[in-house]
Each structure stands twice: as structure tokens, then as C-alpha cells.
Amino acid sequence: MKQNYAATILLLLLIFSFPVCLYSYYIGSLSILNGYETLASFLFWSSIISLAFLFPLKKTVKLFVIYVRSVRGAAVFASYLVIHMFLYGLMLEGILIYLYRIPSTIFQTSISLSAILAYPESVVSVLADFAFNPSLNFAIPPGYSLALSLYSFVVAIVIGVLVVSNVMKVIEMSRICSVAQKSRAFLALPALGVIGGATCCLSIPFLISLVAPVTAVVSGSISVYYIAYLGFPVATAIALKYNLDSTIKIGSRLSPTGSRSES
């Protein structure tokens, strides 16, 4: 009952985020930080991640809470967050430069918060606002910069939770299974699944971004950036969830060490 009540509240907040975003167009703003758009994005993404953790990822979150208390689990989670936010920060900065023609000259290190509306007003522009706003921007001379959006932060948390749960579950299974069972490669495919899912973000555009200023990279195909920034995290989360479910099913068929060593 409490879960259904919470879900109802979250759905209402999710729906309410759209008129708030539309209102931000109505009032307009000469500033690079539109307060209503910032509020709308916060309502949208906080509702999305809360609903995800309440329903499809409920069991995953329970596993994560157990695993992240260990040093290894916490280290995996922290490492993934740092890598993910850095790579996606480069990616978003390139997209923002392309969309809003933001000057790329960087003279000094700085930090700023921005929420710039995408015009003309439409369903697509509203969705773009949610995807890219607000963004926390870091300028690093002579030509590098990072931009962290609520979207990149939310998907980093979700994928980080899934990565930790997958990695720690495979390690847990390897400890309780007999040598004979391990030799049947029951654990090999789940392990490969974790590696593939966790490294999904290391696509060609991201690797290029690591060795060249964003302003140079963005001269290439912007569509690749959209696919990488918006599509890859969702695909990664779905793949890791499927991999975790498969790993748990495999684990349920395996016995503790020695009890079914040759069955």
C-alpha cells in the first residue's frame, strides 16, 4: 500500500514537470539559468529514478545496499561513477556547444550552472531540455570543458548500482561453488556480460573526446553524439539488468561447495 501511494505521488510529480517546463518558455529568460526549467528537470528525473528503484530495480537495490557496504563494492561503485561522469561530461559539453553555439574559448578554470531552453518550443525541445538541463559546467584551460546534467547523473547512479550488483554477485557465486561447477563455465558468461555492459560507455566518440578538445570533436557527426549520450546508457542498463537476472538464475541452480560437485 505504501509503495502504491509513493508511486502515485511520483507519477503526479512526473506529469507536473511538463507544465512547469512549458511555463519556463512562457516567462522566458535572458539568463543562462532558467529556474523553472531547472525545477522541471529535477521533478522529472527524481521521479524517474525513484520509480525505477521502486519497481523494476527493487531487488537490485536491495542487493546493492548489501554489496556497497563492503570495501570492494564501494570501490567499484565510486570508480564507475568517476569514469562515467567524466566521459559523459565531455560528451554533453560537445552537444551543448553544437546546439547553443556557446563560445569555446577558455581563459581560466571556472564552474557554472546553466539551464538554456531549446527553441523553437515543441515536444522535442521539451525532451531536449530534460536531457540536457540543468548542467553543471567545468571549464579547464586551454580548450577542455565538462558539463554534467541531471540525466547523466541519474543514469550514472542506475548503471553504477547494476554494475556493483553484477560484479559482486559473480564474486559471491565464485566463492560458494565447487571447482567442478566453476570449470563448467557457468560463471564465465555472466562475467563477460558485466565487462561488456560496464565498458559500453567506452565508445569511439568517447575515446576521441579523451584525446582532443570537445570543440574539435563536435565538428564531426552530432547524431553519433546523440546516440551515444542518450541511447547507450539506457541500453547498458537494460543489458546489465538482464545479465543480473540471468546470473541469479544460474546461481539458484548451483550448490554450495562440495554438495553437488559431480552431479
N, C-alpha and C positions, 0 to 999 in steps of 0.2 A: 504493500500500500504506500509506504513512504517513498519507494522507488518510483512508482507511478506518479505520485504527487510531484516529486522532483523533476521527472521527465516533462510533465505538463508545464511547469514553470519555465524550464529550459526552452521548450518549444515556443512558448509565448515570447520569451526574450529574443529567440532567433528570428521569429516573424517580425517583432518590433524593430529589429535592427535595420530592416529595409526602409520603412518610412523615415527613420532617423537619417539614413544615408541620403534619401531623396530630399529631405529638408535641408541638408547641407548644400545642395545645389540651389535651392530656393533662396537661401540667405546669401550665398556666395561668400567669397573671402579673398582679400588681397594678400593675405598672409600665406606662407608656405605650410602653415599648420592649421588645418581646419578642425576645430574642436568637435563639431558634430560628427564628422566623418571618423574621427578617432574614437568617439564613443560608439558609433555604429559598428566599427570593426571589432572593438573589444566585446560588445554584446554578441556579435556573430560568432567569433572564434572561441570565446569562452563557453558558449552554448554547444558548439560543435564538439570540442574536446571533452566536455563533461558528458554529453550524450554517448560519445564513443566509449568512454571509460565505464559508463553505467550499463551498457548493453553489449555490443559485440566484443569489447575488450575487458569485460568484467573479470573473467577468470584470469586473464593475462595480467591484469593489475594486481590481483592477489598474489600471483607468483612473483611478480616484480618486487612487491613490498618485502617479500621474504628474502629474495636474492640480493637486492640492493643494500641490505644491511651488512653484507659481507664486504671485505676489502676488495676482493676481486670483482664482485658485482658493481660496486660503486665506481671502481676504476674504469670498467668497461663503459658504464653509462656516461661518466664525465668525459672520457676520451671521445666517444662518439659525438656528444653534443658539441665539443670544441671543433672537431673536424667538419661536422655538418654545418654549423653556423658560419664557419669561415668560408667554406666553398659556396654556400648559398648566399652569403653576403656579397661575394664577388659577382655572382650571377644576377642578383636583384639590382645591384648598382648599374650593371650594364643595361638592364631593361629600363630603368628609370632615366638614364641618360638618353636612351633612344626615344622614349615616349615624350619626355618633357624638355628635351634639348638643354639639359642642365649644363652649365659651363664646367668643363673638365679640368681647368687649371687649378692646381692645388699648391698654395704657397706655404701653408703651415698646418700642423696637426690640429684637428678640431672634431667636436662631437655635436650633432644637431638632431632634432626630431622634426619630421615633416609628414604632412598628410595632404597631398595635392590631388584634387579631383580630376578625373579623366573626362574630357569633353569630346564630342557632344554627349549630353545626357541620354542614356539608354540602358537597357538591361545589361548589355555587355560592359558598359562603363562602370555600372554599379558593382558588378562582379570583379572588375579590374581593381576598383577601389578597395574591396575587401581583400583581394590577393596581395596588393602592394602597399596598403596604408594601414596604420601609420608605419613609418620606417625610421629606425634609429641609424643615423649615418655617421660613419667614421672616415675622416679624410686623413690620408697618410702620404706626405710628400715623397717623391716628386709627382707621381701620377697614379697612385693606387687609392682605392676607397672601398668601403664595405657599407652595405645597407641591410639591416636586419628588420624584417617585417613580422607582424603577428603570425602570419601564415607560416613563415619559415620557422618561427619559434614553436608553434603548435605541432607541425609535422616532425620537428626535431625531437620533441618530447615523446610523441607517439611512437616513432621509429626507434628511439632510444629504449623505451620500455620493452618493445618487441625484441630488439637485439639482445638486451640483457636477459630476458626470459628465455630466448632461444639458446644462447651461449651457455647459460647456467644449467639449463635443463639437459643439454647434451653432456656437460661435465658431470652432472649428477647421475645420469644413466651410465656413463662410462665407469663410475665408481662402484655401482651396485651390480653390474652384470659380470657374468663369468667370462673367462678368457675365451672359451669356445664360442660364446654368443658374440663377443666382440669380433672374433675372426670371421663371422658370417657377414660382416659389413653392414649390420643393422644400423650402426651409428654413423657410417660414412656419408650416406645421402643427407641426413639431417645436418651434419656438419658442413657439407658443401652448400646446402641451402642457406645456412646462416652466413657463410662467407659471401655467397653471391648476392644475397639481399643487402648485407651491410655495406658492400662496396658498390652498390648500384649507383650511388651518387658520383662515383669517380668516372663520369662520362668524359668523352673527348672535349666538349666545351669547357668543363670544369678544369681539366688538366691544362688546357690552353690558358685559362684565366690565371693559373698559378704562375705562369712564366711570362705573361705580357700584361701591360696595363689594360684595364677594362675598356678604356676609350678606344684602344686599337682593336680589341676583340669584337666590340659591338658593331664594327663595320662589316662583319660577316652576316650570316643569316639570323635574323631576330627570331624567326619561327623555331629554330633549334633551341634558343634560349627559353621560349615559352614552354616548349615540350619538356625540356629538362627541369625547369623551375616548378611548373605546375603539375606535370604528369608523372615524373619519376618518383617523387615522394609517395604519391598515392599508390602507384604500382608496387613500390617497395614494401609499404605497409601491408598491402593485401598478400603479397608473396610471403612475407615473414609470418603473418597470422596463419596462413595455410601450412607453412613449414612447422610452426609450433604445434598446431593441432595434429599434424602427421607424426611429429616426434613424440607427443604424449600418447598417441595410439600405439606406436611402436613400443614405448616404454611399458604400457599396460600388458603387453604380450611377453615381456622379458621377466625372468625370475631373478630374485636376489642371487648373489654369488654362490654357486655350488649346488643350488637346489634342483636345477634342471640343466646341468652342464652338457648333457648329451642328448636331451630329448629332441 
